[in-house]
Amino acid sequence: MVFFYDTNIYNIYFVFIKWISTKNKITSVILISTIMIGPKAYIHSDRLSNNILKIKNIISDKNLMLVVKANGYGHGALNIVNNISHDSKIIFGTFSINEALELRNSGIKNNIFIFSKIQKSWIHLALENNLWINATDMDDLKILNQFYKKKNACPNIHLKFDTGMTRLGFDMQDSNEVFEYILKRPFLPIEGLYSHFSTADEGDLSYVEIQLNRFKKILKKGIEKGINFKYIHCSNSGAVLNKINSMFNTVRIGMLAYGVAPSDEVSMNINIDPVMSFCAPIVNLRNVPANTPVSYGGKYITKKSTNIGVIQAGFADGFPRPWYEKGYISYRGRNYKIAGRVCMDQFMVDFEDTEPHIGEEVLIFGKRRNDFIPIETISKEIDSTTYVLLTAIHGRTEYVII
């Protein structure tokens, strides 16, 4: 039995090596276990449940589609859905077929929607696993029509119209053609109609109103032609916070469920808490004299004798590198400045006269015990978004459900 430490991936490995002494050769190496000592994303399940409950109180009897794409906005998709899938009415929104299959293969029974453009190669998987898909142009409808002719079945379809995002979606002027095509093919299971706001989380809502009015016209036209849409959705987190009258009968919620504001231009008029606390351990501490340069480039120079701690997390783990210029971490209820540039795997902190214990964790963002650093503060300071920061959490970060 041998154990060794890999500094690149923060793991201690326990390895069994089978050795043939006569030939002096290793015949097999078996990895038995690893111990993580790197960054951790603590997922507060009680906060998630409370956030969902408060959102439900706002949207009333509307259907809730919880968006868990991009690995649950960095929280770990399964960490999220396993906590709330007992509510069978919640729909889970994913982006790709792989994300949807991950949920279904883990035993999730809830309805699952796929936002990405359909591909011929995986439509059969959507059908076999009861996954909802969207159609965004006439080519999609034609592909689905051909699929039905071959299989005599088709996944449930939501029609997406582009009302001003200029991304995926049928052109508004093509609505007559779209609806006529569908009416001639009643076997296509059209379940929903939706669009996406591009400025719902901003202060100026004039363009949202334009998009909403466009969508209402499309919806009215479809209904007048006799198409029954079971799920109608435009509202997202920003629309809910800005109290835009666009809920229809289904609401898509992403960032709000995770306890984070979608932007700094919307008022957080709902009392929610961040679901993730992003932390990392202190692995080294040394006292250095004044005028000591710290980290790459030597831009940070100590002003006096101070304690410099090394934290085992870097930009490869999702730590926002630009945050080092004005940034800080929290340790035992007190903020300490980041010392110098963030490295790939580690960063340094100026603990001044404090002597933290090796192995203890600092808070990078979130809310845990007596420490609180809003991720919104970081995103605003570095001119980024909370979406970018959260979805950067991946790879070596260990998830801990609490």
Order of alpha helices (4+ residues) and beta strands (2+ residues): beta-beta-beta-beta-alpha-beta-alpha-alpha-beta-alpha-beta-alpha-beta-alpha-beta-alpha-beta-alpha-beta-alpha-beta-beta-beta-beta-beta-beta-beta-beta-beta-beta-alpha-alpha-beta
